[in-house]
Structures are given as C-alpha cells and as structure tokens.
C-alpha cells in the first residue's frame, strides 16, 4: 500500500524546504514520490521549483482554494488520480493557513483502498512559535494531530528557547516525535502511526485571509525587489514573485517571509503563468500590489545598473 504524508505549518515555517528534502531523499533511496502542492495563489510557481530531480508530471498544483475545507474534494480527486507506481509515496504540502485537524479528518475519507491512512508532519519555526499574536491559535492547531514535528530556524534561537518550544509542543501533542531536519530519517516516515489525539476545533474562517496576484513587469535590478517587499504592508504575511531582471533571459524568484526577510534566487525554468507578484494576508488587493510596483519602478532610489 502507498503512504500519504501531509506537511503543514505556518507561513514561512519551512514547509517547502522540508518537502524538497523529503522528495530528494526518497528519490535517492529508489522511491517514486508524487507531490501535491496547495496555495491560495499560483501554486504552479512553487511546483516548478521542485523539478530538479522530479518531473513536472509528478507534481500537481492546486491553487485558489483551501484543501482543508472548500478544496478537499479537489484534493481527494487529485490523489485518487495519481498513477500507481512501484515504491510510490505521496507528499502533500498544505497552504500556511490550513486547519491541520480538519485536513487530516477529511482526507482520511474517500481515498482509494491502495492508500494507507494519511500521516501528518508539522513544521515549527522555533523563532516565532506562539509569538504571532492573533495567529497563535492557528499555529497551535497545526500541531495537534501530527505524528512528527520538525523544528526549523534553530540557527536563529538559543538552546533555552529551543527547549521552551519543545516543552510547549509536548504539552499540546504529547505523542508526537520532535526532530530537527538533520535528525529526520525519511525511511521511517511511512511506518509512523496516525495520531489518536483529541483535537480542539478551530474557527477556520479566522485563517481565511485574502490573497491576490498581479502581473509583474521586468525589473531594472534586484534593488527593485527589495523595495517592493519593503513597501508592501507588514500585515501581508507572505510575498512571492518571479520576474526577469534587466532584460536577462533567465528568471529570478523572490519571497518575503513573515519576519520581513527577503530571499532572492534563480527561478527554475520559465514560469508557466508568466511573471507574477503574489501576496497572502490581510490587505492583499490588486490595487495595493499595482501601486507598490508602480512606486518601486518610479522611485528615484531605483536606477539601472
């Protein structure tokens, strides 16, 4: 039978980094992974970044709905249509606002008999764990029914903080195994048992934030990227984009995490949806994005180099 592993966690916690690690590790061990990606806006952009070792035909991108509620039927249908493979394993990355409890509950119903009961992994950002104000409840919810917790961003915290986070997680989910990415043994994941923890229901509408995307023109230089990310309101929790810099042939990908940190790296290939700027969080409107782009392109601080 084929194992299904869902990866959940707050925006910017490191879900996609873990997903890449899992996919590469399984491929290296002779497994044949299939990946399902969910995001409010343009999941295809993230899907293309996973194709170094994995063919795009082995990745399904689900955009525009939340797979723990309105998108659950689409998710089930996508999983049931995955072709049978020798040594197959299915990896699902939920968007950063998913109700992890509802996702695991709904996903366990209506799947083909060839699948084992889904196993859930939570990614926890040790720096920001339970320091998110009004979003703490969502973050707490995301670890309740996970069989495994993976701690990330440990390089940004003290050992004392790490121990405090571990203790807090254990108080919420005493049966989960807690590991770092370096300690993770992917061979053991399909053997994990689904949790039997009692869950605390979440009013998921609290986490249904606005999201939007708009076309992004070529930018004169990377300073324009930093300016766009800086000017977008702080209550927008996730910023991602892909465009060409100074008429280069290759594309550049960038993102701003909830901490405000900006990361820029080469994009893998040509974006199937064209150059885009997308945001998730309160205040995400096309007008906000377009105004920010126009301001950044027109500011005296940005000149061709």
C-alpha positions as CSV (number, residue, x, y, z in Angstrom):
1,X,0.0,0.0,0.0
2,X,1.1,3.6,-0.6
3,X,1.9,6.0,2.2
4,X,0.5,9.6,2.2
5,X,2.4,12.2,4.1
6,X,0.9,15.7,4.6
7,X,3.1,18.6,5.5
8,X,1.5,21.5,7.4
9,X,2.9,24.6,9.2
10,X,2.5,28.4,9.4
11,X,3.5,30.7,6.6
12,X,7.3,30.8,6.2
13,X,8.0,28.0,8.7
14,X,9.9,26.0,6.1
15,X,7.3,23.5,4.6
16,X,8.7,23.7,1.0
17,X,12.3,23.3,2.3
18,X,11.2,20.1,4.1
19,X,9.2,19.0,1.0
20,X,12.3,19.3,-1.2
21,X,14.3,17.4,1.4
22,X,11.8,14.6,1.5
23,X,11.4,14.3,-2.3
24,X,15.1,14.3,-2.9
25,X,15.7,11.8,-0.1
26,X,13.1,9.4,-1.4
27,X,14.3,9.6,-5.0
28,X,17.9,8.9,-3.8
29,X,16.6,5.8,-1.9
30,X,14.7,4.4,-5.0
31,X,11.2,5.7,-4.2
32,X,8.9,7.3,-6.7
33,X,7.3,10.3,-5.0
34,X,4.3,12.3,-6.2
35,X,3.8,15.8,-4.8
36,X,0.5,17.7,-4.4
37,X,1.0,21.5,-3.6
38,X,-1.7,23.8,-2.3
39,X,-1.6,27.6,-2.2
40,X,-4.1,30.4,-2.5
41,X,-2.3,31.9,-5.4
42,X,-0.2,30.4,-8.2
43,X,0.9,27.1,-6.7
44,X,2.4,26.4,-10.1
45,X,5.3,28.8,-9.2
46,X,6.3,26.6,-6.3
47,X,5.7,23.4,-8.3
48,X,8.4,24.4,-10.8
49,X,11.0,24.8,-8.1
50,X,10.7,21.1,-7.3
51,X,11.7,19.8,-10.7
52,X,15.4,19.4,-10.3
53,X,15.0,15.7,-9.7
54,X,11.3,15.3,-10.2
55,X,9.4,15.5,-13.5
56,X,6.6,18.1,-13.6
57,X,4.2,15.3,-14.4
58,X,4.8,14.0,-10.9
59,X,3.6,17.3,-9.3
60,X,0.0,18.5,-9.0
61,X,-0.5,22.2,-8.1
62,X,-3.9,23.2,-6.6
63,X,-4.5,26.9,-6.4
64,X,-7.3,29.2,-5.3
65,X,-8.9,27.1,-2.6
66,X,-8.0,25.7,0.8
67,X,-7.6,21.9,0.8
68,X,-8.8,21.5,4.4
69,X,-12.3,22.8,3.5
70,X,-13.5,24.1,0.2
71,X,-10.8,22.3,-1.8
72,X,-11.0,18.9,-0.1
73,X,-12.9,17.3,-2.9
74,X,-10.4,18.6,-5.4
75,X,-7.6,17.2,-3.2
76,X,-9.2,13.8,-2.9
77,X,-9.8,13.7,-6.7
78,X,-6.2,14.6,-7.4
79,X,-4.8,12.0,-5.0
80,X,-7.1,9.2,-6.4
81,X,-5.9,10.1,-9.9
82,X,-2.2,9.7,-9.1
83,X,-0.9,6.7,-11.1
84,X,0.2,3.6,-9.4
85,X,4.0,3.4,-9.2
86,X,6.5,0.8,-7.8
87,X,7.7,2.2,-4.5
88,X,5.2,5.1,-4.7
89,X,4.8,7.6,-1.9
90,X,2.5,10.7,-2.0
91,X,3.6,14.0,-0.4
92,X,1.1,16.8,0.2
93,X,2.0,20.4,1.2
94,X,-0.9,22.4,2.6
95,X,-1.0,26.1,2.4
96,X,0.2,28.0,5.5
97,X,-3.3,28.8,6.9
98,X,-4.7,25.2,6.7
99,X,-6.7,23.8,9.6
100,X,-4.5,20.7,10.0
101,X,-7.1,18.9,12.1
102,X,-9.8,19.2,9.5
103,X,-7.4,18.3,6.7
104,X,-6.4,15.0,8.3
105,X,-10.0,14.2,9.2
106,X,-11.4,15.0,5.7
107,X,-8.5,13.5,3.8
108,X,-8.9,10.1,5.5
109,X,-12.3,9.6,3.8
110,X,-12.9,8.8,0.2
111,X,-9.4,7.7,-0.8
112,X,-8.7,4.6,-2.9
113,X,-8.0,1.5,-1.0
114,X,-4.4,1.4,-2.2
115,X,-3.5,4.2,0.3
116,X,-2.5,3.9,3.9
117,X,-4.2,6.3,6.4
118,X,-2.6,9.7,6.0
119,X,0.3,10.7,8.3
120,X,0.8,14.4,9.2
121,X,4.1,16.3,9.7
122,X,4.1,19.8,11.2
123,X,6.9,22.3,10.6
124,X,7.5,24.6,13.5
125,X,9.5,27.8,13.3
126,X,11.3,27.9,16.7
127,X,12.0,31.6,16.5
128,X,8.3,32.6,16.0
129,X,6.4,29.8,17.7
130,X,3.5,31.2,19.6
131,X,4.7,34.8,19.1
132,X,2.2,35.5,16.3
133,X,-0.4,37.4,18.3
134,X,-3.9,36.7,16.9
135,X,-2.5,33.9,14.8
136,X,-1.3,31.8,17.7
137,X,-4.4,29.7,17.8
138,X,-3.9,28.7,14.2
139,X,-0.3,27.7,14.7
140,X,-1.3,25.7,17.9
141,X,-4.0,23.9,15.9
142,X,-1.5,22.9,13.2
143,X,0.5,20.6,15.6
144,X,-2.4,18.8,17.4
145,X,-2.8,15.8,15.1
146,X,0.7,15.5,13.7
147,X,2.7,12.3,14.2
148,X,6.0,14.2,13.7
149,X,7.1,17.7,14.5
150,X,10.1,19.1,12.5
151,X,11.8,22.2,14.1
152,X,13.3,24.8,11.8
153,X,15.2,28.1,12.1
154,X,17.2,26.7,15.1
155,X,20.2,28.8,14.0
156,X,18.2,31.9,15.0
157,X,17.5,30.9,18.6
158,X,19.2,30.0,21.8
159,X,19.2,26.5,23.2
160,X,17.0,27.8,26.0
161,X,14.4,28.9,23.5
162,X,14.6,25.6,21.7
163,X,13.9,23.7,24.9
164,X,11.0,26.0,25.8
165,X,9.4,25.4,22.4
166,X,9.9,21.6,22.7
167,X,8.2,21.7,26.1
168,X,5.3,23.8,24.8
169,X,4.8,21.5,21.8
170,X,4.8,18.4,24.1
171,X,2.1,20.0,26.2
172,X,-0.1,20.3,23.1
173,X,0.8,17.0,21.5
174,X,2.5,14.6,23.9
175,X,2.6,11.7,21.5
176,X,4.4,13.4,18.6
177,X,8.0,12.8,17.9
178,X,10.1,16.0,17.7
179,X,13.1,16.2,15.5
180,X,15.3,18.6,13.6
181,X,15.7,18.3,9.8
182,X,19.2,16.9,10.4
183,X,17.8,14.2,12.6
184,X,15.0,13.2,10.2
185,X,15.1,9.6,8.9
186,X,12.8,9.5,5.9
187,X,12.9,5.7,5.7
188,X,10.8,5.6,9.0
189,X,8.1,8.1,7.9
190,X,5.8,5.6,6.1
191,X,5.8,3.5,9.3
192,X,4.5,6.3,11.5
193,X,1.1,5.8,13.0
194,X,-1.7,8.3,12.6
195,X,-2.3,10.3,15.8
196,X,-5.2,9.5,18.1
197,X,-5.1,12.8,19.9
198,X,-8.3,14.6,20.9
199,X,-8.4,17.8,18.8
200,X,-9.6,21.3,19.7
201,X,-11.7,22.7,16.9
202,X,-10.6,25.9,15.2
203,X,-12.9,28.5,13.7
204,X,-11.1,28.2,10.4
205,X,-12.7,31.3,8.9
206,X,-10.2,33.2,11.1
207,X,-7.5,31.9,8.9
208,X,-9.1,32.5,5.6
209,X,-7.1,35.6,4.7
210,X,-7.2,37.5,1.5
211,X,-4.8,36.7,-1.3
212,X,-4.2,38.0,-4.8
213,X,-1.7,38.2,-7.6
214,X,-0.8,40.5,-10.5
215,X,1.5,40.6,-13.5
216,X,5.0,41.8,-12.6
217,X,7.0,43.6,-15.3
218,X,10.7,43.2,-15.8
219,X,12.6,45.0,-13.1
220,X,15.7,47.1,-13.6
221,X,17.7,45.4,-10.8
222,X,17.4,43.5,-7.5
223,X,17.0,46.7,-5.6
224,X,13.6,47.0,-7.1
225,X,12.7,43.6,-5.5
226,X,13.8,44.8,-2.1
227,X,11.9,48.0,-2.5
228,X,8.7,46.2,-3.5
229,X,9.0,43.8,-0.5
230,X,9.7,46.7,1.9
231,X,6.8,48.9,0.7
232,X,4.1,46.1,0.9
233,X,2.2,46.4,4.2
234,X,3.6,44.4,7.1
235,X,0.2,42.8,7.7
236,X,0.6,40.9,4.4
237,X,2.3,37.8,5.8
238,X,3.6,36.2,2.6
239,X,5.1,37.8,-0.5
240,X,6.3,35.8,-3.5
241,X,7.3,36.8,-7.0
242,X,9.0,35.8,-10.2
243,X,10.3,38.1,-13.0
244,X,13.3,39.0,-15.2
245,X,15.9,41.4,-14.1
246,X,17.3,44.0,-16.5
247,X,16.1,42.0,-19.6
248,X,18.0,38.9,-18.6
249,X,17.0,35.6,-20.3
250,X,16.7,33.7,-17.0
251,X,14.0,34.4,-14.4
252,X,14.5,35.4,-10.7
253,X,12.4,34.2,-7.8
254,X,12.0,36.1,-4.6
255,X,10.0,35.9,-1.4
256,X,9.4,37.8,1.9
257,X,8.7,35.8,4.9
258,X,6.5,36.9,7.9
259,X,9.7,38.2,9.6
260,X,10.2,40.6,6.7
261,X,13.3,38.8,5.5
262,X,13.7,38.8,1.7
263,X,15.3,35.9,-0.2
264,X,16.3,36.0,-3.9
265,X,17.4,33.1,-6.0
266,X,17.3,31.9,-9.6
267,X,13.9,30.5,-10.9
268,X,13.9,27.0,-12.3
269,X,12.8,27.4,-15.9
270,X,10.2,29.8,-17.3
271,X,7.1,30.4,-15.1
272,X,4.0,28.8,-16.8
273,X,1.8,31.7,-15.6
274,X,4.2,34.4,-16.6
275,X,5.9,36.9,-14.3
276,X,3.9,37.5,-11.2
277,X,3.8,39.2,-7.8
278,X,1.5,37.5,-5.2
279,X,0.6,38.1,-1.6
280,X,-1.2,36.3,1.2
281,X,-2.6,38.1,4.2
282,X,-4.9,41.0,5.3
283,X,-4.6,43.9,2.8
284,X,-3.9,41.8,-0.2
285,X,-5.6,43.6,-3.1
286,X,-4.7,44.0,-6.7
287,X,-4.6,47.8,-6.2
288,X,-2.1,47.5,-3.4
289,X,0.2,45.3,-5.5
290,X,-0.1,47.5,-8.6
291,X,0.5,50.7,-6.6
292,X,3.6,49.2,-4.9
293,X,5.0,48.1,-8.3
294,X,4.5,51.5,-9.8
295,X,6.0,53.2,-6.9
296,X,9.0,51.0,-6.9
297,X,9.6,51.4,-10.7
298,X,9.2,55.2,-10.4
299,X,11.2,55.9,-7.3
300,X,14.5,57.7,-7.6
301,X,16.1,55.1,-5.5
302,X,16.0,52.5,-8.2
303,X,18.1,53.1,-11.3
304,X,19.6,50.8,-13.9
305,X,23.0,49.4,-13.1
